[in-house]
Amino acid sequence: MAEAADHPTPIKDLDDLLRYLTEELGYEKYDALWEMEKKYLDGQLQLEKQDLIRDDEPYGDWIAINALYGHIELNRRGRVRVVPLTPLWREANYRIAERCDARAIWPRRPPASEAAPAQQPVVGLDPFRTGAAGRPTAAHIVLDEAKRRIVEKEVTPTSGGLTAFSEKLAGWWDVKRKTFEPHGPEMKAPRIANVVRDEWNNALAARN
């Protein structure tokens, strides 16, 4: 048992990685997705794909993909997937590469040699600290604004309209965040799309 605990099963599935980050390390879901995207873009999280043919039957070998291939998001079923920047004629499975150790990228505890962060004076509640692990986030603020716009019918969800909606929210947040002192964290449109996707799709389904 001790040996199994010392050598846990490697994380190879992207959904398993999301669960590890949220359930074991305490990240919020969309912060965990952003962490995955960031490490994928900088080359630490190495991924592979295998093409599928009819009936989701695997076709060919697993091949490595890099940051130029696409970006990470949740699909409508809440599964983690890689979305190619260039549409493919085949669907594909994705996994973490054999040589890539996700737990080494996101260890349970920081290395002992890593200096503790400097203590900052407490001057009140930080709206960008939610109590979860990870960096400050404005996801909850942007999501609330998205909900308000949808509920108050400032925007009407349409199929394929999420990208434009996310870009408008990104512009709004880039102005809004500068009203905080210090300024709130940046959020780009692709990350905002991940944050508001469920709300957008639920509103779109309710209209149909």
MIKOLDO-610109 format. One record per residue (C-alpha): x, y, z. Coordinates in steps of 0.5 Angstrom, whole numbers, plus 500, padded with zeros to 3 digits. Example, Ala and Ser with C-alpha at 12.3 -4.5 7.8 and 13.67 -1.06 7.14 Angstrom:
BEGIN
@xx: 525&yy: 491&zz: 516
@xx: 527&yy: 498&zz: 514
END
This chain:
BEGIN
@xx: 500&yy: 500&zz: 500
@xx: 506&yy: 505&zz: 502
@xx: 509&yy: 503&zz: 495
@xx: 503&yy: 505&zz: 491
@xx: 502&yy: 511&zz: 495
@xx: 509&yy: 513&zz: 494
@xx: 508&yy: 512&zz: 486
@xx: 501&yy: 514&zz: 484
@xx: 498&yy: 512&zz: 478
@xx: 501&yy: 517&zz: 472
@xx: 495&yy: 522&zz: 470
@xx: 494&yy: 521&zz: 462
@xx: 487&yy: 523&zz: 461
@xx: 485&yy: 531&zz: 461
@xx: 479&yy: 530&zz: 465
@xx: 483&yy: 526&zz: 470
@xx: 488&yy: 532&zz: 470
@xx: 482&yy: 537&zz: 471
@xx: 479&yy: 533&zz: 477
@xx: 486&yy: 532&zz: 480
@xx: 487&yy: 540&zz: 480
@xx: 480&yy: 541&zz: 483
@xx: 479&yy: 536&zz: 488
@xx: 486&yy: 535&zz: 490
@xx: 489&yy: 541&zz: 489
@xx: 483&yy: 546&zz: 491
@xx: 483&yy: 550&zz: 484
@xx: 476&yy: 553&zz: 482
@xx: 474&yy: 549&zz: 475
@xx: 476&yy: 555&zz: 470
@xx: 482&yy: 557&zz: 474
@xx: 484&yy: 549&zz: 473
@xx: 483&yy: 550&zz: 466
@xx: 487&yy: 556&zz: 465
@xx: 493&yy: 553&zz: 469
@xx: 492&yy: 547&zz: 464
@xx: 492&yy: 552&zz: 458
@xx: 498&yy: 556&zz: 461
@xx: 502&yy: 550&zz: 462
@xx: 500&yy: 547&zz: 455
@xx: 502&yy: 554&zz: 451
@xx: 509&yy: 554&zz: 455
@xx: 511&yy: 547&zz: 453
@xx: 510&yy: 544&zz: 460
@xx: 504&yy: 540&zz: 459
@xx: 505&yy: 536&zz: 453
@xx: 500&yy: 533&zz: 449
@xx: 498&yy: 527&zz: 444
@xx: 493&yy: 526&zz: 439
@xx: 490&yy: 520&zz: 436
@xx: 485&yy: 521&zz: 430
@xx: 478&yy: 517&zz: 430
@xx: 474&yy: 514&zz: 424
@xx: 467&yy: 512&zz: 424
@xx: 464&yy: 510&zz: 431
@xx: 470&yy: 513&zz: 434
@xx: 474&yy: 508&zz: 432
@xx: 482&yy: 510&zz: 433
@xx: 486&yy: 511&zz: 427
@xx: 493&yy: 511&zz: 427
@xx: 498&yy: 512&zz: 432
@xx: 499&yy: 517&zz: 438
@xx: 502&yy: 524&zz: 435
@xx: 505&yy: 530&zz: 439
@xx: 502&yy: 536&zz: 438
@xx: 504&yy: 543&zz: 441
@xx: 501&yy: 550&zz: 442
@xx: 500&yy: 552&zz: 435
@xx: 495&yy: 546&zz: 434
@xx: 490&yy: 549&zz: 438
@xx: 487&yy: 551&zz: 445
@xx: 484&yy: 547&zz: 451
@xx: 477&yy: 548&zz: 453
@xx: 470&yy: 544&zz: 456
@xx: 466&yy: 541&zz: 451
@xx: 458&yy: 541&zz: 452
@xx: 458&yy: 535&zz: 456
@xx: 463&yy: 538&zz: 461
@xx: 469&yy: 534&zz: 458
@xx: 476&yy: 537&zz: 457
@xx: 478&yy: 537&zz: 450
@xx: 483&yy: 541&zz: 445
@xx: 480&yy: 545&zz: 440
@xx: 484&yy: 545&zz: 433
@xx: 486&yy: 552&zz: 431
@xx: 485&yy: 549&zz: 424
@xx: 478&yy: 545&zz: 423
@xx: 480&yy: 538&zz: 422
@xx: 477&yy: 533&zz: 418
@xx: 477&yy: 527&zz: 423
@xx: 475&yy: 528&zz: 430
@xx: 481&yy: 526&zz: 435
@xx: 482&yy: 523&zz: 442
@xx: 487&yy: 527&zz: 446
@xx: 492&yy: 525&zz: 452
@xx: 498&yy: 527&zz: 456
@xx: 504&yy: 525&zz: 453
@xx: 508&yy: 519&zz: 456
@xx: 514&yy: 523&zz: 458
@xx: 510&yy: 528&zz: 461
@xx: 509&yy: 528&zz: 469
@xx: 503&yy: 532&zz: 471
@xx: 504&yy: 531&zz: 478
@xx: 511&yy: 534&zz: 477
@xx: 508&yy: 540&zz: 474
@xx: 503&yy: 541&zz: 479
@xx: 506&yy: 538&zz: 486
@xx: 501&yy: 537&zz: 492
@xx: 506&yy: 542&zz: 496
@xx: 511&yy: 547&zz: 493
@xx: 519&yy: 545&zz: 494
@xx: 522&yy: 546&zz: 500
@xx: 527&yy: 550&zz: 497
@xx: 522&yy: 555&zz: 494
@xx: 522&yy: 561&zz: 498
@xx: 515&yy: 563&zz: 502
@xx: 511&yy: 568&zz: 499
@xx: 512&yy: 575&zz: 502
@xx: 507&yy: 577&zz: 507
@xx: 502&yy: 583&zz: 505
@xx: 499&yy: 587&zz: 510
@xx: 491&yy: 586&zz: 510
@xx: 487&yy: 592&zz: 508
@xx: 481&yy: 588&zz: 507
@xx: 478&yy: 583&zz: 503
@xx: 481&yy: 582&zz: 496
@xx: 476&yy: 581&zz: 491
@xx: 480&yy: 576&zz: 487
@xx: 482&yy: 571&zz: 492
@xx: 477&yy: 566&zz: 493
@xx: 480&yy: 562&zz: 498
@xx: 482&yy: 557&zz: 493
@xx: 489&yy: 555&zz: 491
@xx: 492&yy: 558&zz: 485
@xx: 493&yy: 565&zz: 483
@xx: 488&yy: 571&zz: 484
@xx: 482&yy: 570&zz: 479
@xx: 476&yy: 575&zz: 476
@xx: 473&yy: 569&zz: 473
@xx: 467&yy: 570&zz: 478
@xx: 466&yy: 577&zz: 477
@xx: 466&yy: 576&zz: 469
@xx: 461&yy: 571&zz: 470
@xx: 456&yy: 575&zz: 474
@xx: 457&yy: 580&zz: 469
@xx: 455&yy: 575&zz: 463
@xx: 449&yy: 573&zz: 467
@xx: 447&yy: 580&zz: 468
@xx: 447&yy: 581&zz: 461
@xx: 444&yy: 575&zz: 459
@xx: 438&yy: 575&zz: 464
@xx: 437&yy: 583&zz: 462
@xx: 437&yy: 581&zz: 455
@xx: 442&yy: 586&zz: 453
@xx: 445&yy: 580&zz: 449
@xx: 441&yy: 574&zz: 446
@xx: 445&yy: 567&zz: 446
@xx: 446&yy: 564&zz: 439
@xx: 449&yy: 558&zz: 436
@xx: 456&yy: 561&zz: 434
@xx: 456&yy: 567&zz: 438
@xx: 460&yy: 565&zz: 444
@xx: 466&yy: 568&zz: 441
@xx: 464&yy: 575&zz: 440
@xx: 460&yy: 575&zz: 447
@xx: 467&yy: 573&zz: 450
@xx: 471&yy: 579&zz: 446
@xx: 466&yy: 584&zz: 449
@xx: 466&yy: 582&zz: 456
@xx: 474&yy: 582&zz: 455
@xx: 474&yy: 589&zz: 453
@xx: 469&yy: 591&zz: 459
@xx: 473&yy: 587&zz: 464
@xx: 480&yy: 591&zz: 461
@xx: 477&yy: 597&zz: 463
@xx: 473&yy: 595&zz: 469
@xx: 479&yy: 592&zz: 472
@xx: 483&yy: 598&zz: 472
@xx: 478&yy: 601&zz: 477
@xx: 481&yy: 597&zz: 482
@xx: 487&yy: 598&zz: 486
@xx: 492&yy: 595&zz: 485
@xx: 489&yy: 593&zz: 478
@xx: 485&yy: 586&zz: 477
@xx: 488&yy: 581&zz: 474
@xx: 488&yy: 580&zz: 466
@xx: 483&yy: 576&zz: 463
@xx: 483&yy: 574&zz: 455
@xx: 477&yy: 572&zz: 451
@xx: 479&yy: 565&zz: 450
@xx: 479&yy: 564&zz: 458
@xx: 473&yy: 568&zz: 459
@xx: 469&yy: 564&zz: 453
@xx: 471&yy: 558&zz: 458
@xx: 468&yy: 561&zz: 464
@xx: 462&yy: 563&zz: 461
@xx: 460&yy: 557&zz: 456
@xx: 456&yy: 553&zz: 461
@xx: 451&yy: 560&zz: 462
@xx: 451&yy: 561&zz: 455
@xx: 449&yy: 554&zz: 453
@xx: 444&yy: 554&zz: 458
@xx: 441&yy: 560&zz: 456
@xx: 441&yy: 558&zz: 449
@xx: 438&yy: 551&zz: 450
@xx: 432&yy: 555&zz: 454
@xx: 431&yy: 559&zz: 448
@xx: 430&yy: 552&zz: 443
END
